[in-house]
Amino acid sequence: MADIPYGNRRADILTQLSQRERLVFIAEGLPIIAASARSFWDAAQLLEQGSREQNVLEGFAVEEAAKVLILVDLVRCPSKHIARRVKGIVKTFYDHLSRMIYADAQGWRPVDVTQLQTYVDQERQGHYLEGYVGEYIVPNWRLYSRESTMYADIEVHEDGKPQWSAPRGDGCSLQMFGGPPLPLLLTEAMAALGMFTVKGVRIVHQTWQALDFIDIQHFDDHRRLFREMLDKLLAAKLPSDDATDDHVWQLNSHWQLPMYNLQFGKIPVELEVLEAERDAALWHEVGI
């Protein structure tokens, strides 16, 4: 029996489009997602500082901005490799943890793509040890923080006793760290420079497909291609009247290496592995 292919959460349609159709369709969607991110952020700033409700809306803003960055990386992917990567990119587009890691990654400075994957792997562990000698086994903190802020739930810790968890804010707003989060600033810089127009999306693809970012590619490669892309955007007169040198600086300084070839799904961790790691940490501490 075939599934009915109608409704939302259908970004998998991108796998069925031709390259030309895909670029045009993405160009149509990028401003919509960027506006969604900004509206969540603006609404969050009207709420009590550090409240649960503000935290939730700011988190939505960051995840929406990450969706823009994910799609732009799909645009940056060389044409000959898109067919085998687009399904993974779509999966990343819909996965909460993947989007949060994508957003966080914009501020990282790996040596190359291989090291970037290592950084991502550290953030996508399902569980890990916390405490002086790993006394506590805790779930992935980014995902746990998101869920525990949004929902009332039942939790079980190592003592095996269930307990209710009431949703709560962490008392801290992203605004406290100097304004809108980096993923939102990057998406708005892209929009200002004309990268969300059909012609702009085509320029992004034509420029970045010259190099496949899979292992040893690094920021010198990134900056070279960024400068080529910017020159083409300027020559096509695509930047808006609102575009500034700061928009160029943000992208040149903080836009992460293309991540279309990376793995983002949560990594399950076996209890036995964590217990062995904790025992090793304990024995190391006592000097045995």
N, C-alpha and C positions, 0 to 999 in steps of 0.2 A: 504494500500500500504506500503510495507516494505521499510525502509531506506536502501540505498546502504552502506554497512559497509566497504568501502574502503577509503583510504586517511589518512591524518594526524589527530592529536588530538584524537587518539584512545587508550589512556591508559586504557579505560574501558575494554580492552581485558584482563587486569589483573584479572578481576572478573570471567573470564571464564576458567582460567588456574588452574590446580591442584597446590597444595602447592609446590611440587617438581619442576614443570615447572615454577612456578612464581619466585621462588628463583633463578633458573638458568637464567631466562630472565632478572631479575633485576640486577644480577651480570654482565650481558653483557652490560646493559645500564648505570650503575653508572660511569664507566670511561669516557664514551662518554659525559655525562652531565657535569662531573667535568672538562673535557678538554674544553668544551664550555664556562663554567664559567671563567676559567683562560684566555682563548683567548679574551673574552670581556674585562676583567680587563687589560690585557697587552696592548690591543689596546687603551683603555681609557687613559693610562699613556703617550701615544704619543701625545695627544691633549693638547690644551691650558688649563692650570690649571683653574678649576672652570667654564669652558665653558659649554654651554647647551649640546653640543655633548659629552663631557666627562661625564657629569652627567648621560646622557641617557645610555651610555655604562657601566658605573659603576653600574647603577641600574639593567641592564640586567645581569651583573655578579652576583650580589647578589641574584636575583630571580632564576637564574640557580643553584646556590649553594643551595638555599632553596629547590629546587626540589630533589637534592640528599638527603638532610636531611629528607624530607617527605618520600621518598622511603625507606630509612634506618629505619624509624619508622614503616613502613609497615612490614619490615623484623623483627623488634623487637616485633611486635604484636603476642601474643600467638595464636597458630594455631586454637584453638577452638573458637576464637572470630573474626578471620579474615573475614569470610563470611559476617558478618553483619556490618563490618567497612570499608571494602575495597572501597565501592562506595563513602563514605564520604572522604576517603583519596585521591581518584582519583579526586574528585571535588576540594579539596584543592590544588592538584598538578597543576591544570589549572587556578586557580583563582589568579589574580594579588595581591589583597589585602591580601589574605590568605598567599601567599608566602612571602610578605613583613613582615607580622606579624611573620611568622615562623622564618624568618631570625633575626628579632629584638629580638625574644624570647630567642635566644641563650645566650644573655648577662644578662638575668633576674635571680633573685634568690628567687623564691617563696618558701614558707614553704613546700608545698606539691602540688599534682596535682590539688586539688580543688582551691587553691589560684592561681595557674597558669591559670586556666580557667577564673578566675576573672580578671586577668591582660589582658588576650586575649580579653575578653569582652569589656574592656575599650578602646581597640585599634580598635575594629571593629564596633563602632557606626557610622552610616551613616552621622549624623550631630551632632554638639554640639555647646555650647555657648562659645564665646571668648570675652575678654575685661574685664574691671574693674568690672562691675556688669552684665556681659553677654550681652553687647550691640549688639553683632553681632552673627548671626547664620551662621556657616561656615560648609562646607562639611568635610568629613573625610580627615584629612590633608595628610596622607600618600598617599592615592589614588589621591587626588587633585594634590599634588606635582608631582606625576608620570605623570599624564595626561597633566598637564599644561606645563611640561618640554618637552614632546614629541610632542604635537600637537598644532596648531593654532585652536582656538575654539570660540564659542559664550558663554558668561556667563551672568547670570542674578542674581543680588543681591536683597536685601530686598526692594530696591526702585522700583523694577519691570522693570527697564530699561535694555534692552540687550546691551551688549558691546562686542567688539572683544578682544580676549586675544591672544597676540603673544607669542609663546614659548620662554622660556628664561632659562638660567642656574641660579643657586643660588650663583655663585661665589665661591663655596666651593667644594673641592674634598674630597672623602673619604680617599685618600692618605694622606691628611693633618693631619689625626688623627692617623697616625702611621703605615701605610702600608695597605696591603690587609684587607678587612673586615673580621670579625670573621667567618661568614658562609663559606667563601672561605678557610680560614685557617683550619677549621674543616674538610671540605671535603678532603683537601689535606693530613691532618693527617690520616684520615681514609684510604685513598689510600695507604699511606706509610706503614701503619700497616697491609696491606693485606686484609682489610675488603671488597674490591671490587672484589676479586676473587670468583669463585664459592664456593670453600671450605671455604673462609672467610665469605661469606654471610650465609652459612649454620651454621657456628660457632656462628655468631651473633644471628641468629634465635634460635638455640638450647639453648643458654645461656639466652637470654632475655625473652623467652616465659615462664620461670619459675615464673614470677610475672606479673600480669596484673596491669598496672599503670592507675588507674581510680579515686582515691579520696585522701586517706591519705598517699599514697606512696611518699617517699621523697628522698633527695639526699644521705642519708646513704644507702638506697636500691640501688640507682643508682650506687654509687661508688663500692659497693660490687659486683654487676653484671658486672660492667666495668672491675674490676680486674680479675674476673673469665674469662671473654671474652679475655682479654689481655693474660692471662696465656695460654689459649688454642691456640691463634694465634701464640704465641711464640713457643709453643710445636710443632706446625705444620710447623714451620719455614716459616711463611707467610710474616712477615715484610720484606720490601725491604732493600737494602743496604743503601738507603737514609733515612731510619727511624731513628729518634733521640728521645732523652728524651723529647725534646720540643713538639714533636707530641703527646707523651703520656700525657704530662702536659696539653696541650690544650684540649684534649678530657676529661680528668679527671676533669678539672677545669671549662670548659665552655659548654660542650655538654649538652643540656637541657634534662630534664626528657622526657620520651617518650610522644608524644602528639597525638597518634593515636586515642584517645577517645575524643578529644576536638572538640568543634565547632568553626569554623573560618569564616563562611560566614558573610557578612556585615549585621548589624542590622539596619533595617529601624527605623527612629525616627519620630514620628508625630509632625507636626508643633505646634499643641496645647500644647503638652507636653513641648516643648522647650520654648514656650511663657509663660507658667505657671511657669516654672523654672526661667525664667528671671524676671518675676514679683516678685517672692518670694525673689530672690537675691536683687532686688531693695528695697523692703520693709524692708528687713533685714538691708540693708546699712543705710537707713534713720531712722532706729530705731522705726518703726511702727509695 
